[in-house]
Amino acid sequence: MLLTVEGILEAEGRLRLLEPVEVAGPRRVMVTFLDESAEDERTCPAVVSEPALARDWEKPEEVAAWSHLSQLPSL
C-alpha cells in the first residue's frame, strides 16, 4: 500500500501527521523533507498556485481529456 500523508516533524523528533491514518500494525515509512517550513506554507509555490490550477483542471474539456485514466485497473 502506498499512501502519502502530510505531516510536520517537531523539533524534538516527533512526527505529527495532519490527517488520521489507520494501519493494521507497524509499517515502514519514507519521509521527504520539504524546503519550506510549516510557517511558510502560504508562500509555497505549489500551495499558492493550487487555486489557479484548479480552475483549469475542472474545465469539462480537461475532465474529458483525462477521463481515460480513471478506466485503468488499480494496482
C-alpha positions as CSV (number, residue, x, y, z in Angstrom):
1,M,0.0,0.0,0.0
2,L,1.3,3.4,-0.9
3,L,-0.1,6.4,0.9
4,T,1.1,10.0,1.1
5,V,0.1,12.0,4.1
6,E,1.3,15.5,5.0
7,G,2.9,15.9,8.4
8,I,5.2,18.1,10.5
9,L,8.4,16.9,12.1
10,E,8.6,18.6,15.5
11,A,11.9,19.9,16.8
12,E,12.2,17.1,19.4
13,G,11.8,14.5,16.6
14,R,8.2,13.6,16.9
15,L,6.3,13.2,13.6
16,R,2.8,14.8,13.7
17,L,0.5,13.7,10.8
18,L,-2.0,16.3,9.6
19,E,-4.7,13.8,9.0
20,P,-5.7,10.5,10.6
21,V,-4.2,7.3,9.3
22,E,-5.3,3.8,10.2
23,V,-2.9,0.8,9.8
24,A,-3.2,-2.8,11.0
25,G,0.2,-2.8,12.5
26,P,3.7,-1.4,12.3
27,R,4.6,-0.1,8.8
28,R,7.8,1.2,7.2
29,V,7.6,4.8,6.1
30,M,9.6,7.2,4.0
31,V,9.9,10.8,5.0
32,T,10.6,13.6,2.5
33,F,11.9,16.9,3.9
34,L,10.5,19.9,2.1
35,D,12.5,23.2,1.8
36,E,9.8,25.4,3.3
37,S,8.9,25.3,7.0
38,A,5.3,24.8,8.2
39,E,5.0,28.5,8.8
40,D,5.9,29.3,5.2
41,E,3.2,27.1,3.7
42,R,1.2,30.0,2.4
43,T,4.1,31.1,0.2
44,C,4.9,27.6,-1.1
45,P,4.6,27.9,-5.0
46,A,2.6,24.7,-5.1
47,V,0.1,25.9,-2.5
48,V,-0.2,29.4,-3.9
49,S,-0.8,28.1,-7.5
50,E,-3.4,25.5,-6.5
51,P,-6.5,27.7,-6.8
52,A,-5.4,28.9,-10.3
53,L,-4.6,25.4,-11.5
54,A,-7.9,24.0,-10.1
55,R,-9.8,26.3,-12.5
56,D,-8.1,24.6,-15.4
57,W,-8.5,21.1,-14.0
58,E,-12.2,21.5,-13.6
59,K,-12.9,22.5,-17.2
60,P,-15.1,19.9,-19.0
61,E,-12.6,19.6,-21.8
62,E,-9.8,18.8,-19.3
63,V,-12.0,16.2,-17.5
64,A,-12.8,14.6,-20.8
65,A,-9.2,14.6,-21.9
66,W,-8.0,12.8,-18.8
67,S,-11.1,10.5,-18.3
68,H,-9.3,7.5,-19.8
69,L,-7.1,7.4,-16.7
70,S,-10.0,6.6,-14.5
71,Q,-10.6,3.4,-16.5
72,L,-7.2,1.9,-15.7
73,P,-7.1,-1.2,-13.5
74,S,-5.9,-0.5,-9.9
75,L,-2.6,-2.0,-8.9
